[in-house]
Amino acid sequence: MKIKRKSGESVKIIPLGGLEQIGMNITAFETESDIIVVDCGLSFPDDDMLGIDLVIPDVTYLKENESKVRGFIITHGHEDHIGALPYVLKDINVPIYATKLTTGIIENKLREHDMIDNTTRNVVSYGQTIVLGDFKIEFVKTNHSIADSCALAITTPAGVIFHTGDFKIDYTPVFGDMIDLQRIAEIGKDGVLALLCDSTNVLKPGFTMSERTVGRTFDNIFDDSKESRIIVATFASNVDRVQQIINSAIKYNRKVVIEGRSMINIISTATELGYLDVPDNVIISIEELKNYSDDQIVIITTGSQGESMAALSRMAASIHKKVVIKPGDVVIFSSTPIPGNEKSVSKVINELSHLGANVIIQDTHVSGHACQEEIKLIYALTKPKYAVPVHGEFRHLKAHAKIAREMGVPKENVFVLEPGNVLSLNDEKGSIVGSVVSEGVLVDGLGVGDVGNIVLRDRQLLSENGLIIVVFTLERGSNQVLAGPDIVSRGFVYVREAEDLMEEAREVALNTLDRCFAKGTTEWGRMKVEIRDELGNFIRKKTKRNPMILPIIMEC
């Protein structure tokens, strides 16, 4: 089916995430009658999001227009592009279109959420096109730090939009072929209305090194560590990296142990689908560790980002049930810290070093994202009328906009968008015509969206200043004080070492209650407010602190 170009017809690009941050990538493309959504990722919480597990995109706009949504188009299998699918699909159950490995990883997630039977998955191949309403989408081969990554050539009534997804140009990939530059050039020759291009590494000059270079580094480390047990921490989804670790293990006659739930799941899926080449009897279970000497073992584990519950963090804290770090162990961090994770990673490195491990953090990682010259090449091949930098913090998007202008895109045709902006494009002009809700939704345990700014503010206050609970018991009918005030302190002061302060606080609370009765105030809500205010002022003057104060009035 051919999508007809219509003169003056516009297409809307609506980023619901993935801008001004690393992660939570999701973008909607809309015509008069149809919407498609590219990617549906999550991000990890900031330090001030106390107790929050994940942040997923707010898809209120998609729910309001659910009848128009035709499907989710997924570029690759990283968490920041697929992690929110199980949550979003509960509200918007439309088909998913992705390549084979990406689909396999998504299916693992759907099984965990008991959604595999009621979600439609469609496996697509490179070069294949699908038609969803007003959109025709072609999947174009790219390289990234996970196999089966793709760019998208999206044909709309207004023209072709080329979305790179996360990519780099790797002339010697570990698995499969290099990026299909020829097809990208052909698409560019036919005319590209807009280019949405990865901005993650836009601040770095030159080209990103090939993933294959890491394999040589692993060989050198294995050769230098012939008598030591080797532990390698990397991203579970970096299947090519895992393949190279396994290759080095085979070369140096070591058995491989896979540790960490996400690592086990993804490696199992990749092996079943043919994306990992692992000879029989190379991978052993963690229970078999005791049967081999240290120089015969490699452990591939999660935890390269210092996640508190990941396998490597538990090893470093000496709370892992099966692996005990010993002096002489070689621990390799085959990743770079995601912005915001530096402290957590440093903590794990220090703990490992304290236990006697030799920690290696240099030269065992290359990025999966394009640097400046690769980005310029995509512009040279596609020659877009409009440029829309995506996938990056604001500083990345601004730097990307400068490159777009250098590559010939007119300044007025370069759009640095904010999350939720509605960008309308056609052959004649492009403009931001509105905005939609695009704030992140917080996931805390089983709760999705039930924790907001007020709850986070309370958690912040509790974490910084603690809690004081003031308990009164009143006689029913007469409002005479039968007991109290009893004061309980949590995270404010240790009561036994601050008895004078607590006694003065009791007097303040009791006097405030007496004043309420003297004024004829008997409504409990009003009494609690006055007790909280008076006690708060007293504590602030005495200690320069602002604990949360929770008055409780009971009746007997």
N, C-alpha and C positions, 0 to 999 in steps of 0.2 A: 504494500500500500504506500502510495506517495503522499506526503503531507504537502498540500498546496500552499505556496507563498501567497499571502494576501497583502496587497498594497495598503499601507497605513495600519495594518494589524499589529497590535502590541502583545508582548509577553511580559509577565511580571516575574521578577526574581525576588524571593523573600527568604533571607537567611534567618532561621530561627535559632541559630547557634553557630559556633565555629568562628566567630569574629570577636576580636579584642580578648581572646583567650586561646589557650592550647587545649583543644578537646571539644566535646559536645557538638560535633559537626552535623548539621542538618540544614538542608536548603529546599524550599518549595519553589516549583515553577508552575505558573498558572496562566491559563488562557480564559476566555469567556466561559467555557464549559468544562474544563478539565484541570486537574492538579496532579503532578507527580512530585515525589519527594526523594531527593538524593541523600542517602545515608541517614542514620538515626543513632548518634553516638551519645556517650555520657562523658562527664568529666569528674575528676576527683575533688573532694572538698578542700577549700582553703583552710588555713590554720585557724581562722576565727569561726569556722563552722563546726562548733564543738558537738561531737557525737554523731555527726552526719556521715553516712556511708558513701553515698553517691549523689551526683547532681545530674538530672536528666532534663531535656528541653521541655518547655511549656508548649504543648501542641493545641492550645485552646482554639487557635485560628483554624487548624485542620479539623478539629471536632465540629466547629461551627459550619464547616464546608465539607463535611464527610461525604456527602453525596457526589462531590466532584473528584474526590481523591481516588486515583486509579491504581496506585501501587508505590512501594518503596524500591528504589533502585540503589543497590549497594556497591560501592567501589572496591572495598576490600574488608578483611576480617579483623581489623583492630578495634579494641574496645571503644575508642573515641569515634568510631563510625558505625558500630553495631550494638553497643552495650545497652542502649535504651530501648531496643526493639521489643523485648518481652513486656516492658511496662506500657509502651505506646500502643502496641497491638491489642492490648486489652480494651482500649477505647476506640481504636481505628483498625479494624481487622480487614486489611486489604492484602493482596498478594505481594510477595517479596521476589525480586529478580536479582540474582547474583551468580558469580562464577562458582565452580564446583567446590573448591576448598572453602571459600567464603560461606557457601550454603551449609557445608558440613559443620563449620564452627557455629553458625547461627542455630543449627538444629540442636547442638549440645545445650545452648542456652534455653531454647524452647522446651527441651525435655526437663531441665531443672525447674521450670515454671509450669510444667504440666500443660503445655500449649501446643505440643507437636501435632496433635490430631486435628486441631481446628485452625491451623495456619497453613495457607497455600504457599509453597515454595516452588520457584521455577529456576532451574539451572540453565545458565546461558554460557555461550562460548565466545572467545574473541572473534570479532568480525560479524557476529550475529546481530541482527536488529530486531527490536520488538516495537510494536505499535500500541500505544495506550492513549486512546482518544485523539487529541490534537497533537500528540507527541510521537515521534519516532526516535528511538534511542539505539545507537550503535555502541557496542562495547569494544574498546580499543586497548590493545596490549600495552602495559607500562611495566616499569620496575619499581619495586619498593622493598621494604624490609620484611615483607610477607609475600608468599607466592600468590598468583592469581589476582593481582591488583590490576585495575583497569581505569582508563579514562572514559569519558562519555561524550559522544557527539550527539547532541540533542537537537533534532530538527523540529522547529516550531513554525506556525504560520508567519511569524515575523522574521525567521531566519534561523541559522544554526548557532547554537550555544555549545562551546567546547569547555567541558569541565575536566580538569586534569586529575582530580582526586589527589591523594598523596602520591608523589612520584619522585623518581630520580632517573637519570640516564646511565644505565650500567651496561657497558659493552661486553662484559664477561660475567653475566649473572651465574649464580650457583645452580639455579634450577630454571630450565626453560630458556626461552629466547630473550633477546634484548627488546627494549621498547620499540614499538612499530612506528618509527619516525617517518617511514614512507607513507603510511596511511594518514598520519597526522598532516603531512605535507599535501596530500591529495585533498583532504578536508579543507585545508587552508586555501588551496587553489580554487576550490569551488565557492569559497566565501564564508567567513565566520563573522557572525553578528557580534558575539561577545565571548570573551575568554575569562573563565573563572579558574585562577591558577594558584597552586599551593605556595604559601608564603613562609613556611616554617623556617627555612634556612636562607631567606633572602638577604640577611645581613652578612652572609659569608661569601667572599669572592671565590672565583674559580669554579671547579667541578667537584662533586662529591666522589670520593674514592669508591672503587668497586668493592662489593661485599666479599669477593674472592680474596682480597688482600688480607682479610682477617684470618683466613685459613692458614696462611704462611706464618702469621704471628702465633697461632695456636701450636703449630708444629714446633716452633722454636721454644715455646714455654714447656711443652711436653718433653722435649729433648733435654731441657735444662732441669727438669724436675722428675727424673727417672725413679727416684727412691721415695717420692712423696705422694700422698693421696691428693688428687686434684678435685676441687669443687668449683664449678662454673655457674655463676648467676647471670641470667639473661632474661629478656622478655619471653614469655611463653609463646607468643605468636610469631616470634622470629624463627620460622622454620628453617630458613637457609642457614642461620647461625648454628642452630642445633645440628644440622647436617654436617657442618664443618667440624664441630666438636666431636661428633661421632666418627668422622673420617680420621681425625687425629688419634682418637682412642683406638681405632682398628690398627692404624699404622704402628702404634706403640704398645700393642697387645694388652689393652685395658678393657675391662668390662664397664658398662655404662648403667648407672642407676638414675632413674628419673624421679624427682621428688617435687611435690607441690601439686595440688589438685588441678589447677588450670594448665600446668605444664603437662601433666599426664593426659588430660582430656585432649588438648590440641595435638600432642605428638601421636596419640592413638588415632585421631581422626586423619592427620596428615599421612600417617603410614598406611592406613586402610585405603586411602584415596590415591596412593601412589606418589605423594609429594615428598616423601622421605624414603631413602634407600638404606635400609638397615638389615644386614645379614642376620641370619638366625643365630641365636645364642650370644649376641652382643649385649643386648639389654637384659639385665637381671633385676629381680625385685629387691627392694630395700631390706627385706628379711634375709637375703642371701649375702649381705655385706660381710657377715662374720666368717664366711667361707673363703674370703680372699684377703691377701695382704694389701697394704696401702698402695704399693706400687702397681697394683693390678686394677685399680678402681678410678673411675671418673664419676662424679655426681653432678648432674645437670639439674639446677634448682631454680625456683622462683625467688624473688626477694631482692632483685637488683636495684629497686627503688627504695629500699629500707622499710617496706610495709611491715607494720608491727606483727601481723599474724602470718606473714609469709615464711616459708620453710627456712630460708637463710637467717632471717631475724631470730627465729626460735633457736637455731643452732648457735648463733652468736650470744644469745642470752642463756645458753645452757639449759633450755627447757624442751629441746627436741627429743622425742622419745627414742629415736633410732640412731641419730648421728650425734656424736660428741666430737667437738673440735679439739684437735690435739696439736701440740707444738710440732712444727714442720709441715703441717697441711698448707697447700697452696690454694688460695681462694682468689678466683678471677672474677672481677666485675666487668662483664662484657656488655656494657651499656653506659650511657651518660645520664646523670640525674635529670629528671623532668623538673623544670622550674618550680620551686617550692618544696622539693624533696631533698634538697642538699643537706639539711641538718639531719634528717633521718638516715640518709646514706652514710654520713660521717659518723654518726653514732654506731651504726653496725660495723663500720670499718674499725673504729676504735675498740669495740668489744672483741672483734675477731683478733686484732693485734694483741690485745691484752691476754688472750688465750694462747698466744704463741704462733698464730697462723701467719704465713707470708702472704700479704694481700697485694694483688696486682690490679691496678686500675688504669693503666696506660696501654694504648695501642691495640686494644682488643675490641674496638667498636668502630664502626663507620655508620654514618647516618643513612636513613632511608629517604631523605628529602633532598630536593634539588637545590644547589647553590646558584649564585647569580648567573653564571654563564649558561647553565642548563635552562634556567627560566628564560633567558634572552633567546635561546634557540627555539623554544616553544613559541615565543612571540614572532620570531622570524618566519617560522613555518606556517603559523595560522593567520598572521596579519589581521587581527581582529579590529572591528570598528570601535568596540567598547571594551574596556578592561575593568574587571571587578576582582581585586585581590581578595583571597579567602584563606582560611586556615592559618591564623596567627594573631598575636597580640597587636595592639594599635601601632606600636613602633614598627612591626613587621609590615603591616598593611601600608603605612606611609612610605617606607623604603621601597616596597613593591610598586607603589604608584609612581615613584620617581623613575624606576626602570621602565615601566610601561610607557611613560612619556618619552624616555630616551629611545625607545624602540618604535616611535612614530605614532603612538596613539595620542590624539589631541587632548590637551589638558581637560577640556570640558567633557570629554568622553571617558575619563577615568573616575570611577566611583569608589571611594573608600566608605563603605557602608557601616552602619551600626546594627547590632542584632535587632530584628523586627522591622527594619526599613523595607518599604515596598518600592522596588525599582522597576519602572516601566520602560521598556525598550522597543523601538521599531527602527526602520531604516532611516527615518528622518531625525529623530531625537531620542534622548534618554533623560529621564528625570525621576526623582524620588517623589512619589505621589501620596505617601502616607506611611503609617506604621501599624504594626500589630503587636500583641503581647508576646514577649520573647524571654521573660525572665526564667532562670532555672528553677526546677522543682526539686526540692530536697527529699532524699530517701533516707529514712532512719529506721533500720530494721525492716519490719513489715509495713511501716507507715510510709505512704507516698503522698507528699504534699501537705501532711498534717503538721509539719514543723515550718513555721514562717519566721519573719524578722522579730516578732515579739518574743517568741520562744527562744530564739538564738540570743536575743539581748538578755533575757533572764539567765540563760546558761553562761553567758559572758560575765554577767554580774556575779553569779554564784562562784565562778572559777576565780575571779579576781578578789572578791571581798567576803565571800562566805555568806552564811545564813544565820539569822537569829529568830527563834520561834518563841513567842510570848503566849502563855496559856493561862486563861482565867476560867474559873468555874463559878457560875452565878446561881442563886436560888430562884427557882421558877416562881414568878409572880412578884416577889419583892425586889429582885435584882441585887440582893445582898451578896457580897463576895464570900463564897464558901471556901475557896482555895485559890492560891496563886497570888500574884503572878509567878508562875514557874517559867524560867528562861532557859532555853536550850540553844547552845551555840554549836554550829557545824562549819568549820573552815574559817571562823572569825578569830576567836581566841580559845585557848584551853581553859575551861571554866575554873578548874582547881587552882590555876595560877593567876587568875584575875577575879578573885572573889569580891574585892572592893568595887571594881567596875560593875560586876553583875548585881551587887546589892544596890548600888546607885541607880542602875537601870531599872530594877524592880520598883524603886521608889518613884521614878519618873513615870513608869507605866501605871502604877496604882494611883498616883496623883492625877494623871490625865483622865483615868476612868472616873475618879471622884468628881472632877470638873464637869465631865459629861453628864453625870447624874444631877449635879447642881443646876445645870442649864436645862434640865428636863429632856436631855437626849437619851433615848432608850432604843433607838434603831441600831441594831448591831453593826450594820455596814458602816454607818457614820462613826460609831465608836472605834471601829478598827482603823479607819482612816486617820483619826486624830491620834490614836496610840502610835501608829506607824510614823506619822509626821513628827510628833514630839520626841519619840525615842530615836528616830533618825537624826534629828538635830542634836540631841545629846551625844550620841555616839560619834557624830562627825566632829563636834567640838573637842571631845575627849581624845579621839584616836586618829582623826583625819582620814577615816575610812568610811565606806558607804556599803555596809552589808545589806543584803536583802532582809527585810523585816516582815515576818509573817505572824500577825496576831490571830489567836484562836480563842473564841469565846464559846464555852459549853454551858448547858443548863442542867440543873439537877433538882 
